[in-house]
Amino acid sequence: MGNWDIARPPASMRLLTGLGVDHGLPPWVCLEGTGIRLEELRDPAATVTVRQELTVIANLLRALGDPPGLGLEAGLRYHLTTYGVWGFAVSSSRDWRSAIETGLRHLDLTFAVGRIHARERVGELRLVLDVPDLPRNVRRFVVECIGAAIRNIQDELFAVPMPVRSVGYAFPPPPSPSAAARYAGIFGVEPVFGAAENSVGIPAEILDLPLPQYDEFTATLARERCRALSADRRARTGLAVRVSDLLLTCTATAPRLERVAAALHMSERTLRRRLAEEGVSFRGLLDAVRERLAVELLVTAGLPVAEVARRLGYVELSSFSQAFRRWKGVGPREFRARQRETSGARNPATTAASSSFMVSSPR
Protein backbone atom coordinates (compact mmCIF):
# COMPACT_ATOMS: atom_id res chain seq x y z
CA MET A 1 0.00 0.00 0.00
CA GLY A 2 1.39 3.42 -0.90
CA ASN A 3 1.13 6.71 0.91
CA TRP A 4 -2.11 8.07 -0.55
CA ASP A 5 -1.92 11.35 1.39
CA ILE A 6 1.07 12.75 -0.51
CA ALA A 7 0.15 16.26 -1.70
CA ARG A 8 0.81 17.32 -5.27
CA PRO A 9 -0.44 19.90 -7.81
CA PRO A 10 -3.96 19.56 -9.22
CA ALA A 11 -2.88 19.24 -12.88
CA SER A 12 -3.46 15.48 -13.07
CA MET A 13 -6.87 15.65 -11.40
CA ARG A 14 -7.79 18.45 -13.79
CA LEU A 15 -6.85 16.25 -16.78
CA LEU A 16 -8.82 13.31 -15.40
CA THR A 17 -11.87 15.48 -14.80
CA GLY A 18 -11.55 16.84 -18.34
CA LEU A 19 -11.51 13.26 -19.62
CA GLY A 20 -14.79 12.61 -17.86
CA VAL A 21 -16.36 15.81 -19.17
CA ASP A 22 -15.32 14.89 -22.73
CA HIS A 23 -17.18 11.60 -22.22
CA GLY A 24 -20.32 13.47 -21.17
CA LEU A 25 -19.97 13.41 -17.38
CA PRO A 26 -20.71 16.48 -15.26
CA PRO A 27 -17.65 17.63 -13.29
CA TRP A 28 -19.36 16.92 -9.98
CA VAL A 29 -19.66 13.24 -10.90
CA CYS A 30 -15.91 13.05 -11.53
CA LEU A 31 -15.09 14.84 -8.26
CA GLU A 32 -17.66 13.12 -6.05
CA GLY A 33 -16.19 12.08 -2.71
CA THR A 34 -12.92 14.02 -3.18
CA GLY A 35 -13.87 17.17 -1.27
CA ILE A 36 -12.42 19.17 -4.18
CA ARG A 37 -14.37 21.81 -6.10
CA LEU A 38 -13.90 22.38 -9.82
CA GLU A 39 -12.58 25.92 -9.30
CA GLU A 40 -9.83 24.59 -7.03
CA LEU A 41 -8.43 22.57 -9.93
CA ARG A 42 -7.77 25.85 -11.75
CA ASP A 43 -5.74 27.25 -8.87
CA PRO A 44 -2.00 26.59 -9.51
CA ALA A 45 -1.30 27.03 -5.79
CA ALA A 46 -3.79 24.33 -4.77
CA THR A 47 -2.78 20.79 -3.83
CA VAL A 48 -4.58 17.46 -3.95
CA THR A 49 -3.64 14.01 -2.69
CA VAL A 50 -3.04 10.71 -4.45
CA ARG A 51 -6.08 9.37 -2.60
CA GLN A 52 -8.27 12.05 -4.18
CA GLU A 53 -6.92 11.30 -7.66
CA LEU A 54 -7.64 7.60 -7.21
CA THR A 55 -11.18 8.53 -6.18
CA VAL A 56 -11.62 10.43 -9.46
CA ILE A 57 -10.39 7.39 -11.40
CA ALA A 58 -12.85 5.13 -9.57
CA ASN A 59 -15.65 7.62 -10.31
CA LEU A 60 -14.79 7.65 -14.03
CA LEU A 61 -14.73 3.87 -14.29
CA ARG A 62 -18.00 3.49 -12.41
CA ALA A 63 -19.86 6.22 -14.31
CA LEU A 64 -18.59 5.18 -17.76
CA GLY A 65 -19.07 1.45 -17.29
CA ASP A 66 -15.38 0.54 -16.98
CA PRO A 67 -14.51 0.74 -20.71
CA PRO A 68 -11.23 -1.00 -21.68
CA GLY A 69 -8.46 1.37 -22.72
CA LEU A 70 -9.78 4.41 -20.84
CA GLY A 71 -6.43 4.67 -19.04
CA LEU A 72 -4.67 4.82 -22.42
CA GLU A 73 -6.80 7.79 -23.38
CA ALA A 74 -5.96 9.47 -20.11
CA GLY A 75 -2.22 8.84 -20.45
CA LEU A 76 -2.04 10.51 -23.86
CA ARG A 77 -3.23 13.74 -22.21
CA TYR A 78 -0.08 14.00 -20.09
CA HIS A 79 2.50 16.15 -21.90
CA LEU A 80 5.94 17.24 -20.78
CA THR A 81 4.51 20.65 -19.93
CA THR A 82 2.01 19.00 -17.58
CA TYR A 83 4.83 18.12 -15.17
CA GLY A 84 6.29 21.59 -14.69
CA VAL A 85 9.99 21.70 -13.78
CA TRP A 86 10.24 17.89 -14.04
CA GLY A 87 9.30 18.22 -17.70
CA PHE A 88 12.02 20.84 -18.25
CA ALA A 89 14.61 18.62 -16.55
CA VAL A 90 13.69 15.66 -18.75
CA SER A 91 13.38 17.57 -22.06
CA SER A 92 16.68 19.42 -21.61
CA SER A 93 18.60 16.17 -21.00
CA ARG A 94 21.42 15.12 -23.30
CA ASP A 95 19.76 11.92 -24.58
CA TRP A 96 16.88 9.54 -23.86
CA ARG A 97 18.99 7.51 -21.43
CA SER A 98 19.86 10.53 -19.27
CA ALA A 99 16.25 11.73 -19.54
CA ILE A 100 15.08 8.39 -18.11
CA GLU A 101 17.66 8.56 -15.30
CA THR A 102 16.59 12.11 -14.38
CA GLY A 103 12.91 11.30 -14.63
CA LEU A 104 13.10 8.23 -12.40
CA ARG A 105 15.29 10.01 -9.84
CA HIS A 106 12.51 12.56 -9.32
CA LEU A 107 9.50 10.36 -10.04
CA ASP A 108 7.76 11.80 -6.96
CA LEU A 109 7.32 15.06 -8.92
CA THR A 110 5.18 13.30 -11.53
CA PHE A 111 1.65 11.97 -11.16
CA ALA A 112 2.62 8.30 -11.29
CA VAL A 113 1.03 5.96 -8.78
CA GLY A 114 3.56 3.39 -7.60
CA ARG A 115 7.16 2.98 -8.69
CA ILE A 116 8.99 2.66 -12.00
CA HIS A 117 12.43 1.11 -12.28
CA ALA A 118 14.68 0.54 -15.26
CA ARG A 119 16.14 -2.82 -16.21
CA GLU A 120 18.51 -2.99 -19.16
CA ARG A 121 18.53 -6.13 -21.25
CA VAL A 122 20.01 -7.08 -24.58
CA GLY A 123 18.49 -4.76 -27.15
CA GLU A 124 16.30 -2.71 -24.84
CA LEU A 125 15.88 -0.81 -21.62
CA ARG A 126 12.72 -1.96 -19.92
CA LEU A 127 10.71 0.38 -17.68
CA VAL A 128 8.87 -1.81 -15.17
CA LEU A 129 5.76 -0.43 -13.47
CA ASP A 130 5.24 -1.54 -9.88
CA VAL A 131 1.70 -0.49 -9.02
CA PRO A 132 0.43 -0.93 -5.44
CA ASP A 133 -2.48 -3.15 -4.50
CA LEU A 134 -5.59 -1.40 -5.83
CA PRO A 135 -9.02 -2.51 -7.05
CA ARG A 136 -8.47 -4.45 -10.26
CA ASN A 137 -10.08 -1.94 -12.62
CA VAL A 138 -8.32 1.04 -10.99
CA ARG A 139 -5.00 -0.78 -11.16
CA ARG A 140 -5.50 -1.50 -14.87
CA PHE A 141 -6.37 2.15 -15.52
CA VAL A 142 -3.22 3.32 -13.69
CA VAL A 143 -0.97 0.93 -15.64
CA GLU A 144 -2.55 1.93 -18.96
CA CYS A 145 -2.19 5.60 -18.09
CA ILE A 146 1.49 5.41 -17.08
CA GLY A 147 2.43 3.36 -20.14
CA ALA A 148 0.69 5.73 -22.57
CA ALA A 149 2.24 8.74 -20.81
CA ILE A 150 5.73 7.22 -21.25
CA ARG A 151 4.98 6.72 -24.94
CA ASN A 152 3.76 10.31 -25.22
CA ILE A 153 6.83 11.71 -23.48
CA GLN A 154 9.18 9.75 -25.74
CA ASP A 155 7.58 11.13 -28.90
CA GLU A 156 7.61 14.69 -27.54
CA LEU A 157 11.28 14.46 -26.57
CA PHE A 158 12.30 13.55 -30.12
CA ALA A 159 9.62 15.74 -31.76
CA VAL A 160 8.83 12.77 -34.05
CA PRO A 161 7.27 9.34 -33.37
CA MET A 162 9.86 6.90 -32.06
CA PRO A 163 9.59 3.11 -31.74
CA VAL A 164 8.73 1.10 -28.65
CA ARG A 165 10.23 -2.39 -28.64
CA SER A 166 7.86 -4.22 -26.29
CA VAL A 167 4.87 -3.72 -24.01
CA GLY A 168 3.75 -6.14 -21.32
CA TYR A 169 0.58 -6.10 -19.22
CA ALA A 170 0.03 -8.29 -16.19
CA PHE A 171 -3.71 -8.38 -16.82
CA PRO A 172 -5.88 -10.27 -19.34
CA PRO A 173 -6.52 -8.87 -22.84
CA PRO A 174 -9.59 -6.70 -23.43
CA PRO A 175 -12.75 -8.51 -24.46
CA SER A 176 -12.87 -7.41 -28.10
CA PRO A 177 -10.30 -7.30 -30.94
CA SER A 178 -11.13 -3.64 -31.60
CA ALA A 179 -10.29 -2.72 -27.99
CA ALA A 180 -7.03 -4.68 -28.17
CA ALA A 181 -6.14 -2.85 -31.37
CA ARG A 182 -6.09 0.46 -29.47
CA TYR A 183 -3.03 -0.71 -27.53
CA ALA A 184 -1.12 -1.67 -30.66
CA GLY A 185 -2.14 1.57 -32.33
CA ILE A 186 -0.61 3.66 -29.55
CA PHE A 187 2.61 1.69 -29.02
CA GLY A 188 3.23 0.41 -32.54
CA VAL A 189 3.69 -3.15 -31.23
CA GLU A 190 1.36 -5.90 -30.11
CA PRO A 191 1.31 -5.95 -26.29
CA VAL A 192 1.75 -9.19 -24.37
CA PHE A 193 -1.23 -9.58 -22.04
CA GLY A 194 -0.99 -11.76 -18.96
CA ALA A 195 2.74 -11.01 -18.72
CA ALA A 196 4.74 -11.46 -15.53
CA GLU A 197 5.07 -7.69 -15.14
CA ASN A 198 3.80 -4.40 -16.49
CA SER A 199 6.52 -2.88 -18.65
CA VAL A 200 7.44 -0.72 -21.62
CA GLY A 201 10.62 -1.62 -23.52
CA ILE A 202 12.68 1.15 -25.12
CA PRO A 203 14.91 0.06 -28.05
CA ALA A 204 18.59 0.25 -27.10
CA GLU A 205 19.49 1.95 -30.38
CA ILE A 206 17.60 5.15 -29.52
CA LEU A 207 18.75 5.48 -25.89
CA ASP A 208 21.88 7.46 -26.72
CA LEU A 209 20.49 9.58 -29.54
CA PRO A 210 20.82 13.32 -28.77
CA LEU A 211 17.62 15.12 -27.84
CA PRO A 212 16.81 18.24 -29.88
CA GLN A 213 16.12 20.43 -26.84
CA TYR A 214 19.29 19.51 -24.93
CA ASP A 215 20.78 22.44 -23.04
CA GLU A 216 23.37 21.79 -20.36
CA PHE A 217 22.68 24.99 -18.40
CA THR A 218 18.90 24.50 -18.37
CA ALA A 219 19.29 20.82 -17.49
CA THR A 220 21.52 21.63 -14.52
CA LEU A 221 19.17 24.30 -13.18
CA ALA A 222 16.09 22.14 -13.69
CA ARG A 223 17.66 19.11 -12.01
CA GLU A 224 18.68 21.21 -9.02
CA ARG A 225 15.17 22.60 -8.75
CA CYS A 226 13.75 19.07 -8.93
CA ARG A 227 16.08 18.00 -6.13
CA ALA A 228 14.93 20.89 -3.94
CA LEU A 229 11.25 20.28 -4.68
CA SER A 230 11.58 16.55 -3.99
CA ALA A 231 13.29 17.21 -0.66
CA ASP A 232 10.68 19.77 0.35
CA ARG A 233 7.76 17.54 -0.65
CA ARG A 234 9.12 14.53 1.20
CA ALA A 235 9.86 16.63 4.28
CA ARG A 236 6.21 17.73 4.42
CA THR A 237 4.68 14.29 3.97
CA GLY A 238 3.25 11.88 6.53
CA LEU A 239 5.55 10.62 9.23
CA ALA A 240 8.37 12.86 8.01
CA VAL A 241 6.34 15.88 9.12
CA ARG A 242 5.95 14.52 12.65
CA VAL A 243 9.63 13.66 12.89
CA SER A 244 10.63 17.11 11.60
CA ASP A 245 8.33 18.77 14.14
CA LEU A 246 9.98 16.80 16.94
CA LEU A 247 13.44 17.66 15.68
CA LEU A 248 12.58 21.36 15.62
CA THR A 249 11.99 21.26 19.37
CA CYS A 250 15.18 19.47 20.36
CA THR A 251 18.00 20.25 17.93
CA ALA A 252 20.26 21.57 20.68
CA THR A 253 20.23 18.23 22.52
CA ALA A 254 21.70 16.35 19.54
CA PRO A 255 18.48 14.31 19.06
CA ARG A 256 18.97 10.61 18.57
CA LEU A 257 16.89 8.18 16.56
CA GLU A 258 15.88 6.13 19.61
CA ARG A 259 14.50 9.18 21.42
CA VAL A 260 12.37 10.23 18.46
CA ALA A 261 11.15 6.66 17.95
CA ALA A 262 10.16 6.46 21.63
CA ALA A 263 8.30 9.77 21.40
CA LEU A 264 6.35 8.36 18.43
CA HIS A 265 5.69 5.07 20.26
CA MET A 266 7.43 2.86 17.73
CA SER A 267 10.66 0.91 17.46
CA GLU A 268 13.75 2.33 15.79
CA ARG A 269 13.47 -0.30 13.07
CA THR A 270 9.85 0.63 12.34
CA LEU A 271 10.72 4.33 12.24
CA ARG A 272 13.56 3.71 9.78
CA ARG A 273 11.36 1.52 7.59
CA ARG A 274 8.43 3.95 7.48
CA LEU A 275 10.68 6.90 6.72
CA ALA A 276 12.32 4.90 3.94
CA GLU A 277 8.86 4.21 2.48
CA GLU A 278 8.39 7.98 2.27
CA GLY A 279 11.77 8.37 0.57
CA VAL A 280 13.57 10.08 3.47
CA SER A 281 15.95 9.18 6.27
CA PHE A 282 16.27 10.33 9.87
CA ARG A 283 19.70 11.82 9.14
CA GLY A 284 18.36 13.65 6.10
CA LEU A 285 15.46 15.15 8.06
CA LEU A 286 17.78 16.27 10.87
CA ASP A 287 20.08 17.86 8.31
CA ALA A 288 17.18 19.69 6.66
CA VAL A 289 15.89 21.00 10.00
CA ARG A 290 19.34 22.19 11.03
CA GLU A 291 19.85 23.93 7.68
CA ARG A 292 16.54 25.77 8.00
CA LEU A 293 17.18 26.83 11.59
CA ALA A 294 20.76 27.85 10.85
CA VAL A 295 19.59 30.38 8.26
CA GLU A 296 16.90 31.76 10.56
CA LEU A 297 19.27 32.13 13.52
CA LEU A 298 22.08 33.61 11.45
CA VAL A 299 20.15 36.03 9.25
CA THR A 300 16.86 36.77 11.00
CA ALA A 301 17.95 36.56 14.61
CA GLY A 302 21.51 37.74 13.94
CA LEU A 303 23.11 35.41 16.48
CA PRO A 304 26.88 34.83 16.53
CA VAL A 305 28.04 31.83 14.54
CA ALA A 306 29.27 30.03 17.65
CA GLU A 307 25.89 30.48 19.35
CA VAL A 308 24.05 29.15 16.29
CA ALA A 309 26.30 26.09 16.29
CA ARG A 310 25.62 25.50 19.99
CA ARG A 311 21.85 25.83 19.58
CA LEU A 312 21.88 23.32 16.74
CA GLY A 313 23.70 20.74 18.83
CA TYR A 314 27.17 20.96 17.30
CA VAL A 315 29.96 20.36 19.81
CA GLU A 316 32.64 21.73 17.49
CA LEU A 317 32.27 25.03 15.63
CA SER A 318 34.29 23.57 12.76
CA SER A 319 31.72 20.77 12.32
CA PHE A 320 28.92 23.31 12.00
CA SER A 321 30.93 25.40 9.52
CA GLN A 322 31.60 22.32 7.37
CA ALA A 323 27.93 21.34 7.43
CA PHE A 324 26.83 24.87 6.52
CA ARG A 325 29.27 24.97 3.63
CA ARG A 326 27.81 21.70 2.39
CA TRP A 327 24.28 23.19 2.55
CA LYS A 328 24.93 26.60 1.03
CA GLY A 329 28.30 26.38 -0.72
CA VAL A 330 29.84 29.08 1.52
CA GLY A 331 30.64 29.42 5.21
CA PRO A 332 28.08 30.85 7.68
CA ARG A 333 29.76 34.27 8.05
CA GLU A 334 30.07 34.79 4.30
CA PHE A 335 26.47 33.63 3.78
CA ARG A 336 25.16 36.15 6.33
CA ALA A 337 27.21 38.95 4.80
CA ARG A 338 25.83 38.19 1.34
CA GLN A 339 22.27 38.08 2.64
CA ARG A 340 22.70 41.48 4.28
CA GLU A 341 24.22 42.95 1.13
CA THR A 342 21.39 41.59 -0.99
CA SER A 343 18.76 42.84 1.44
CA GLY A 344 20.33 46.28 1.56
CA ALA A 345 20.60 46.45 -2.23
CA ARG A 346 16.92 45.55 -2.59
CA ASN A 347 15.70 48.10 -0.05
CA PRO A 348 18.21 50.86 0.81
CA ALA A 349 15.51 52.91 2.54
CA THR A 350 14.86 50.11 5.00
CA THR A 351 18.59 49.75 5.67
CA ALA A 352 18.95 53.48 6.30
CA ALA A 353 15.93 53.56 8.59
CA SER A 354 17.30 50.60 10.53
CA SER A 355 20.70 52.27 10.94
CA SER A 356 19.07 55.49 12.12
CA PHE A 357 17.03 53.59 14.67
CA MET A 358 20.12 51.86 16.02
CA VAL A 359 21.95 55.18 16.45
CA SER A 360 19.11 57.02 18.14
CA SER A 361 17.90 54.22 20.37
CA PRO A 362 19.07 54.44 23.98
CA ARG A 363 21.34 51.68 25.19
C-alpha positions in Angstrom: 0.0 0.0 0.0 1.4 3.4 -0.9 1.1 6.7 0.9 -2.1 8.1 -0.5 -1.9 11.3 1.4 1.1 12.8 -0.5 0.1 16.3 -1.7 0.8 17.3 -5.3 -0.4 19.9 -7.8 -4.0 19.6 -9.2 -2.9 19.2 -12.9 -3.5 15.5 -13.1 -6.9 15.7 -11.4 -7.8 18.4 -13.8 -6.9 16.3 -16.8 -8.8 13.3 -15.4 -11.9 15.5 -14.8 -11.6 16.8 -18.3 -11.5 13.3 -19.6 -14.8 12.6 -17.9 -16.4 15.8 -19.2 -15.3 14.9 -22.7 -17.2 11.6 -22.2 -20.3 13.5 -21.2 -20.0 13.4 -17.4 -20.7 16.5 -15.3 -17.6 17.6 -13.3 -19.4 16.9 -10.0 -19.7 13.2 -10.9 -15.9 13.1 -11.5 -15.1 14.8 -8.3 -17.7 13.1 -6.0 -16.2 12.1 -2.7 -12.9 14.0 -3.2 -13.9 17.2 -1.3 -12.4 19.2 -4.2 -14.4 21.8 -6.1 -13.9 22.4 -9.8 -12.6 25.9 -9.3 -9.8 24.6 -7.0 -8.4 22.6 -9.9 -7.8 25.8 -11.8 -5.7 27.3 -8.9 -2.0 26.6 -9.5 -1.3 27.0 -5.8 -3.8 24.3 -4.8 -2.8 20.8 -3.8 -4.6 17.5 -3.9 -3.6 14.0 -2.7 -3.0 10.7 -4.4 -6.1 9.4 -2.6 -8.3 12.0 -4.2 -6.9 11.3 -7.7 -7.6 7.6 -7.2 -11.2 8.5 -6.2 -11.6 10.4 -9.5 -10.4 7.4 -11.4 -12.8 5.1 -9.6 -15.6 7.6 -10.3 -14.8 7.7 -14.0 -14.7 3.9 -14.3 -18.0 3.5 -12.4 -19.9 6.2 -14.3 -18.6 5.2 -17.8 -19.1 1.4 -17.3 -15.4 0.5 -17.0 -14.5 0.7 -20.7 -11.2 -1.0 -21.7 -8.5 1.4 -22.7 -9.8 4.4 -20.8 -6.4 4.7 -19.0 -4.7 4.8 -22.4 -6.8 7.8 -23.4 -6.0 9.5 -20.1 -2.2 8.8 -20.4 -2.0 10.5 -23.9 -3.2 13.7 -22.2 -0.1 14.0 -20.1 2.5 16.1 -21.9 5.9 17.2 -20.8 4.5 20.7 -19.9 2.0 19.0 -17.6 4.8 18.1 -15.2 6.3 21.6 -14.7 10.0 21.7 -13.8 10.2 17.9 -14.0 9.3 18.2 -17.7 12.0 20.8 -18.2 14.6 18.6 -16.6 13.7 15.7 -18.8 13.4 17.6 -22.1 16.7 19.4 -21.6 18.6 16.2 -21.0 21.4 15.1 -23.3 19.8 11.9 -24.6 16.9 9.5 -23.9 19.0 7.5 -21.4 19.9 10.5 -19.3 16.2 11.7 -19.5 15.1 8.4 -18.1 17.7 8.6 -15.3 16.6 12.1 -14.4 12.9 11.3 -14.6 13.1 8.2 -12.4 15.3 10.0 -9.8 12.5 12.6 -9.3 9.5 10.4 -10.0 7.8 11.8 -7.0 7.3 15.1 -8.9 5.2 13.3 -11.5 1.6 12.0 -11.2 2.6 8.3 -11.3 1.0 6.0 -8.8 3.6 3.4 -7.6 7.2 3.0 -8.7 9.0 2.7 -12.0 12.4 1.1 -12.3 14.7 0.5 -15.3 16.1 -2.8 -16.2 18.5 -3.0 -19.2 18.5 -6.1 -21.3 20.0 -7.1 -24.6 18.5 -4.8 -27.1 16.3 -2.7 -24.8 15.9 -0.8 -21.6 12.7 -2.0 -19.9 10.7 0.4 -17.7 8.9 -1.8 -15.2 5.8 -0.4 -13.5 5.2 -1.5 -9.9 1.7 -0.5 -9.0 0.4 -0.9 -5.4 -2.5 -3.1 -4.5 -5.6 -1.4 -5.8 -9.0 -2.5 -7.1 -8.5 -4.5 -10.3 -10.1 -1.9 -12.6 -8.3 1.0 -11.0 -5.0 -0.8 -11.2 -5.5 -1.5 -14.9 -6.4 2.1 -15.5 -3.2 3.3 -13.7 -1.0 0.9 -15.6 -2.6 1.9 -19.0 -2.2 5.6 -18.1 1.5 5.4 -17.1 2.4 3.4 -20.1 0.7 5.7 -22.6 2.2 8.7 -20.8 5.7 7.2 -21.2 5.0 6.7 -24.9 3.8 10.3 -25.2 6.8 11.7 -23.5 9.2 9.7 -25.7 7.6 11.1 -28.9 7.6 14.7 -27.5 11.3 14.5 -26.6 12.3 13.6 -30.1 9.6 15.7 -31.8 8.8 12.8 -34.0 7.3 9.3 -33.4 9.9 6.9 -32.1 9.6 3.1 -31.7 8.7 1.1 -28.7 10.2 -2.4 -28.6 7.9 -4.2 -26.3 4.9 -3.7 -24.0 3.8 -6.1 -21.3 0.6 -6.1 -19.2 0.0 -8.3 -16.2 -3.7 -8.4 -16.8 -5.9 -10.3 -19.3 -6.5 -8.9 -22.8 -9.6 -6.7 -23.4 -12.8 -8.5 -24.5 -12.9 -7.4 -28.1 -10.3 -7.3 -30.9 -11.1 -3.6 -31.6 -10.3 -2.7 -28.0 -7.0 -4.7 -28.2 -6.1 -2.9 -31.4 -6.1 0.5 -29.5 -3.0 -0.7 -27.5 -1.1 -1.7 -30.7 -2.1 1.6 -32.3 -0.6 3.7 -29.5 2.6 1.7 -29.0 3.2 0.4 -32.5 3.7 -3.2 -31.2 1.4 -5.9 -30.1 1.3 -5.9 -26.3 1.8 -9.2 -24.4 -1.2 -9.6 -22.0 -1.0 -11.8 -19.0 2.7 -11.0 -18.7 4.7 -11.5 -15.5 5.1 -7.7 -15.1 3.8 -4.4 -16.5 6.5 -2.9 -18.6 7.4 -0.7 -21.6 10.6 -1.6 -23.5 12.7 1.2 -25.1 14.9 0.1 -28.0 18.6 0.2 -27.1 19.5 1.9 -30.4 17.6 5.1 -29.5 18.7 5.5 -25.9 21.9 7.5 -26.7 20.5 9.6 -29.5 20.8 13.3 -28.8 17.6 15.1 -27.8 16.8 18.2 -29.9 16.1 20.4 -26.8 19.3 19.5 -24.9 20.8 22.4 -23.0 23.4 21.8 -20.4 22.7 25.0 -18.4 18.9 24.5 -18.4 19.3 20.8 -17.5 21.5 21.6 -14.5 19.2 24.3 -13.2 16.1 22.1 -13.7 17.7 19.1 -12.0 18.7 21.2 -9.0 15.2 22.6 -8.7 13.8 19.1 -8.9 16.1 18.0 -6.1 14.9 20.9 -3.9 11.2 20.3 -4.7 11.6 16.6 -4.0 13.3 17.2 -0.7 10.7 19.8 0.3 7.8 17.5 -0.7 9.1 14.5 1.2 9.9 16.6 4.3 6.2 17.7 4.4 4.7 14.3 4.0 3.2 11.9 6.5 5.6 10.6 9.2 8.4 12.9 8.0 6.3 15.9 9.1 5.9 14.5 12.7 9.6 13.7 12.9 10.6 17.1 11.6 8.3 18.8 14.1 10.0 16.8 16.9 13.4 17.7 15.7 12.6 21.4 15.6 12.0 21.3 19.4 15.2 19.5 20.4 18.0 20.2 17.9 20.3 21.6 20.7 20.2 18.2 22.5 21.7 16.3 19.5 18.5 14.3 19.1 19.0 10.6 18.6 16.9 8.2 16.6 15.9 6.1 19.6 14.5 9.2 21.4 12.4 10.2 18.5 11.1 6.7 18.0 10.2 6.5 21.6 8.3 9.8 21.4 6.4 8.4 18.4 5.7 5.1 20.3 7.4 2.9 17.7 10.7 0.9 17.5 13.8 2.3 15.8 13.5 -0.3 13.1 9.9 0.6 12.3 10.7 4.3 12.2 13.6 3.7 9.8 11.4 1.5 7.6 8.4 3.9 7.5 10.7 6.9 6.7 12.3 4.9 3.9 8.9 4.2 2.5 8.4 8.0 2.3 11.8 8.4 0.6 13.6 10.1 3.5 16.0 9.2 6.3 16.3 10.3 9.9 19.7 11.8 9.1 18.4 13.6 6.1 15.5 15.2 8.1 17.8 16.3 10.9 20.1 17.9 8.3 17.2 19.7 6.7 15.9 21.0 10.0 19.3 22.2 11.0 19.9 23.9 7.7 16.5 25.8 8.0 17.2 26.8 11.6 20.8 27.9 10.8 19.6 30.4 8.3 16.9 31.8 10.6 19.3 32.1 13.5 22.1 33.6 11.4 20.2 36.0 9.3 16.9 36.8 11.0 18.0 36.6 14.6 21.5 37.7 13.9 23.1 35.4 16.5 26.9 34.8 16.5 28.0 31.8 14.5 29.3 30.0 17.7 25.9 30.5 19.4 24.1 29.2 16.3 26.3 26.1 16.3 25.6 25.5 20.0 21.9 25.8 19.6 21.9 23.3 16.7 23.7 20.7 18.8 27.2 21.0 17.3 30.0 20.4 19.8 32.6 21.7 17.5 32.3 25.0 15.6 34.3 23.6 12.8 31.7 20.8 12.3 28.9 23.3 12.0 30.9 25.4 9.5 31.6 22.3 7.4 27.9 21.3 7.4 26.8 24.9 6.5 29.3 25.0 3.6 27.8 21.7 2.4 24.3 23.2 2.5 24.9 26.6 1.0 28.3 26.4 -0.7 29.8 29.1 1.5 30.6 29.4 5.2 28.1 30.9 7.7 29.8 34.3 8.0 30.1 34.8 4.3 26.5 33.6 3.8 25.2 36.1 6.3 27.2 39.0 4.8 25.8 38.2 1.3 22.3 38.1 2.6 22.7 41.5 4.3 24.2 42.9 1.1 21.4 41.6 -1.0 18.8 42.8 1.4 20.3 46.3 1.6 20.6 46.5 -2.2 16.9 45.6 -2.6 15.7 48.1 0.0 18.2 50.9 0.8 15.5 52.9 2.5 14.9 50.1 5.0 18.6 49.8 5.7 19.0 53.5 6.3 15.9 53.6 8.6 17.3 50.6 10.5 20.7 52.3 10.9 19.1 55.5 12.1 17.0 53.6 14.7 20.1 51.9 16.0 21.9 55.2 16.5 19.1 57.0 18.1 17.9 54.2 20.4 19.1 54.4 24.0 21.3 51.7 25.2 
